[in-house]
């Protein structure tokens, strides 16, 4: 199974999370402050991080931002903040998922499982066919070989290195932003509904808030600059990558 780092200063909650994750077969480490979490990650990068927002020494947002500068493992953020702007802020700094307190342990375990499955799936797809299913009304329906390197004008996506470059310069994307770009760019002209995107990128058991996809698309467009204009919004349906300027 996976190595998971739990960063939570509520001792009782941290112990509960660790016990349940270990019961699922995972190897779990615990830290209770931001600086200690960064040290643990540098010493041995985990497969997934469960990160509380409010931490002593350095808050979860700062930790997330520091981690994202060097690592791509999934980050699941825990917080008592319920406003949408707070959720967007957490995603903006690189969190992959967001759970508000109080939450059920079953929900957290489902999110952890979904995140780990996505990582494994991306690894398996690096040199394999990408399958997309959909109805015959313009949605993806056939299997297609996705090349290791996708190129569109100044944009290059190297799937073997998990790297995106604009004009030859590396562009930092979160794992979800990268997955979204690969999904859309590897099937130019295909319209992906929000339901298909949620299934492919977040997994069928995702229970996040409604604007998750829109917020990720908006950030991806900003990071890609002029190339981001290639991502078309199909109102009332979803999104499409347009190879033509």
C-alpha positions as CSV (number, residue, x, y, z in Angstrom):
1,X,0.0,0.0,0.0
2,X,1.0,3.6,0.3
3,X,3.2,5.7,2.7
4,X,1.0,8.5,4.1
5,X,2.1,11.5,6.1
6,X,-0.6,12.9,8.5
7,X,0.1,16.5,9.5
8,X,-2.4,17.4,12.3
9,X,-1.9,19.1,15.6
10,X,-5.2,17.6,17.1
11,X,-3.7,14.6,18.8
12,X,-6.9,12.6,19.1
13,X,-7.8,13.2,15.5
14,X,-4.3,12.4,14.3
15,X,-4.3,9.1,16.3
16,X,-7.7,8.2,14.9
17,X,-6.6,8.9,11.3
18,X,-3.4,6.9,11.6
19,X,-5.2,4.0,13.2
20,X,-7.7,3.8,10.4
21,X,-5.2,4.3,7.6
22,X,-2.9,1.6,9.1
23,X,-5.9,-0.7,9.3
24,X,-6.3,-0.2,5.5
25,X,-2.7,-1.4,5.1
26,X,-0.9,1.9,4.7
27,X,2.3,2.9,6.3
28,X,1.6,6.1,8.3
29,X,3.8,8.8,9.8
30,X,2.6,11.6,12.0
31,X,3.7,15.3,12.4
32,X,2.0,18.1,14.3
33,X,3.6,21.3,13.0
34,X,4.4,22.8,9.6
35,X,8.3,22.9,10.0
36,X,8.3,19.2,11.2
37,X,6.2,18.2,8.2
38,X,8.6,19.8,5.8
39,X,11.5,18.0,7.4
40,X,9.7,14.7,7.3
41,X,8.9,15.2,3.6
42,X,12.5,16.1,2.7
43,X,13.8,13.0,4.6
44,X,11.4,10.6,3.0
45,X,8.8,11.9,0.5
46,X,5.5,10.1,1.2
47,X,3.0,8.9,-1.5
48,X,0.3,11.1,-0.1
49,X,0.0,13.9,2.5
50,X,-3.0,14.7,4.7
51,X,-2.5,18.3,5.8
52,X,-4.4,20.3,8.3
53,X,-4.8,24.0,7.5
54,X,-4.2,25.4,11.0
55,X,-0.8,24.3,12.3
56,X,1.7,25.7,14.7
57,X,4.9,27.1,13.3
58,X,3.7,27.3,9.7
59,X,0.1,27.0,8.5
60,X,-1.0,24.3,6.0
61,X,-1.2,26.7,3.1
62,X,2.4,27.7,3.5
63,X,3.4,24.0,3.8
64,X,1.4,23.1,0.7
65,X,3.0,25.9,-1.3
66,X,6.5,24.8,-0.2
67,X,5.8,21.2,-1.0
68,X,4.4,22.0,-4.4
69,X,7.6,23.7,-5.4
70,X,9.4,20.4,-5.3
71,X,7.0,17.5,-5.2
72,X,3.9,16.2,-7.0
73,X,2.4,13.7,-4.5
74,X,-1.3,14.2,-3.7
75,X,-2.1,16.6,-0.9
76,X,-5.5,16.3,0.9
77,X,-6.2,19.4,3.0
78,X,-8.3,19.3,6.2
79,X,-9.9,22.5,7.6
80,X,-12.8,23.9,9.6
81,X,-13.1,26.7,7.1
82,X,-16.3,26.3,5.0
83,X,-16.4,29.3,2.8
84,X,-15.9,28.6,-1.0
85,X,-13.1,31.3,-1.2
86,X,-11.1,29.3,1.5
87,X,-11.6,26.1,-0.5
88,X,-10.4,27.9,-3.7
89,X,-7.4,29.3,-1.8
90,X,-6.4,25.8,-0.7
91,X,-6.6,24.5,-4.3
92,X,-4.8,27.6,-5.6
93,X,-1.7,26.8,-3.6
94,X,-1.6,23.2,-4.8
95,X,-3.9,21.0,-2.7
96,X,-5.5,18.2,-4.7
97,X,-8.6,17.8,-2.5
98,X,-10.3,19.6,0.4
99,X,-12.3,18.1,3.3
100,X,-14.1,20.3,5.8
101,X,-14.3,19.4,9.5
102,X,-16.2,17.6,10.8
103,X,-16.0,14.8,8.3
104,X,-16.6,11.0,8.4
105,X,-13.6,8.7,8.4
106,X,-15.2,6.7,5.6
107,X,-15.3,9.9,3.5
108,X,-11.6,10.6,4.1
109,X,-10.6,7.0,3.4
110,X,-12.6,7.2,0.1
111,X,-10.8,10.4,-0.9
112,X,-7.4,8.8,0.0
113,X,-8.2,5.8,-2.0
114,X,-9.3,7.8,-5.0
115,X,-6.1,10.0,-4.9
116,X,-3.9,6.9,-4.8
117,X,-5.7,5.2,-7.6
118,X,-5.3,8.3,-9.8
119,X,-1.5,8.3,-9.2
120,X,-1.3,4.6,-10.0
121,X,-3.5,5.0,-13.1
122,X,-1.3,7.8,-14.4
123,X,1.8,5.7,-14.0
124,X,0.2,2.8,-15.9
125,X,-1.0,5.1,-18.7
126,X,2.5,6.6,-19.3
127,X,3.2,4.1,-22.0
128,X,-0.3,2.7,-22.7
129,X,-3.4,3.5,-24.5
130,X,-5.8,6.0,-23.1
131,X,-9.4,4.9,-23.2
132,X,-12.3,7.4,-23.3
133,X,-15.9,6.3,-23.4
134,X,-19.0,8.4,-24.3
135,X,-22.2,8.6,-26.3
136,X,-22.0,9.0,-30.1
137,X,-23.1,12.6,-30.1
138,X,-19.6,14.1,-30.2
139,X,-18.2,12.8,-26.9
140,X,-15.1,10.6,-26.8
141,X,-15.9,7.0,-27.6
142,X,-12.9,5.3,-29.1
143,X,-9.6,4.2,-27.7
144,X,-6.6,6.2,-28.8
145,X,-2.8,5.9,-28.4
146,X,-1.5,8.9,-26.5
147,X,2.1,9.7,-27.5
148,X,4.7,10.2,-24.8
149,X,5.3,13.8,-25.9
150,X,2.3,16.0,-26.9
151,X,3.2,19.2,-28.8
152,X,0.9,22.0,-29.7
153,X,2.7,25.2,-30.9
154,X,4.8,26.5,-28.0
155,X,3.3,23.9,-25.6
156,X,5.1,20.6,-24.9
157,X,3.8,17.9,-22.6
158,X,6.3,15.2,-21.8
159,X,4.3,12.4,-20.2
160,X,7.4,10.3,-19.4
161,X,8.9,13.1,-17.3
162,X,5.5,14.5,-16.1
163,X,6.7,17.9,-17.4
164,X,5.0,20.8,-19.2
165,X,7.0,23.4,-21.0
166,X,6.1,26.7,-22.7
167,X,8.7,28.0,-25.1
168,X,11.1,25.4,-23.6
169,X,10.6,26.7,-20.1
170,X,9.2,24.4,-17.4
171,X,5.7,25.4,-16.2
172,X,4.7,24.3,-12.7
173,X,1.3,22.6,-12.5
174,X,-0.4,20.8,-9.7
175,X,-1.1,17.1,-10.3
176,X,-4.8,17.8,-11.0
177,X,-3.9,20.7,-13.4
178,X,-1.4,18.4,-15.2
179,X,-4.0,15.6,-15.5
180,X,-6.6,18.0,-16.8
181,X,-4.2,19.3,-19.5
182,X,-3.2,15.8,-20.6
183,X,-6.8,14.6,-20.8
184,X,-7.8,17.6,-22.9
185,X,-4.7,18.0,-25.0
186,X,-4.4,14.3,-25.9
187,X,-7.9,14.5,-27.5
188,X,-8.0,17.8,-29.3
189,X,-11.5,18.7,-30.5
190,X,-13.3,16.3,-28.2
191,X,-15.7,17.8,-25.8
192,X,-15.4,16.4,-22.2
193,X,-18.5,16.9,-20.0
194,X,-18.0,17.8,-16.3
195,X,-19.2,14.3,-15.4
196,X,-16.5,12.6,-17.6
197,X,-13.8,15.0,-16.2
198,X,-14.8,14.2,-12.6
199,X,-14.7,10.5,-13.4
200,X,-11.4,10.6,-15.1
201,X,-9.5,13.1,-12.9
202,X,-11.2,12.9,-9.5
203,X,-12.7,9.4,-9.5
204,X,-16.3,8.3,-9.3
205,X,-16.5,8.6,-5.5
206,X,-15.5,12.3,-5.5
207,X,-17.9,14.4,-3.3
208,X,-16.3,17.9,-3.6
209,X,-17.9,21.2,-4.3
210,X,-19.5,22.0,-7.6
211,X,-17.0,24.5,-9.0
212,X,-13.9,22.3,-8.5
213,X,-13.4,21.8,-12.3
214,X,-14.1,25.4,-13.2
215,X,-11.5,26.6,-10.7
216,X,-8.9,24.2,-11.9
217,X,-9.5,25.1,-15.5
218,X,-9.3,28.8,-14.7
219,X,-5.9,28.3,-12.9
220,X,-4.6,26.2,-15.8
221,X,-5.5,28.8,-18.3
222,X,-3.7,31.5,-16.3
223,X,-0.6,29.4,-16.1
224,X,-0.6,28.6,-19.8
225,X,-1.0,32.2,-20.8
226,X,-2.0,32.6,-24.5
227,X,-2.0,28.8,-24.9
228,X,-4.6,28.6,-22.2
229,X,-7.0,30.2,-24.7
230,X,-7.0,26.9,-26.5
231,X,-9.1,25.5,-23.7
232,X,-12.6,26.3,-24.9
233,X,-15.7,26.4,-22.6
234,X,-18.7,24.6,-24.2
235,X,-21.4,26.3,-22.2
236,X,-23.8,23.9,-20.5
237,X,-21.6,20.9,-21.5
238,X,-17.9,21.0,-20.5
239,X,-14.5,21.8,-22.0
240,X,-12.5,21.1,-25.2
241,X,-8.9,21.6,-26.2
242,X,-8.6,23.4,-29.6
243,X,-5.4,22.8,-31.5
244,X,-6.2,25.8,-33.9
245,X,-5.3,29.3,-32.7
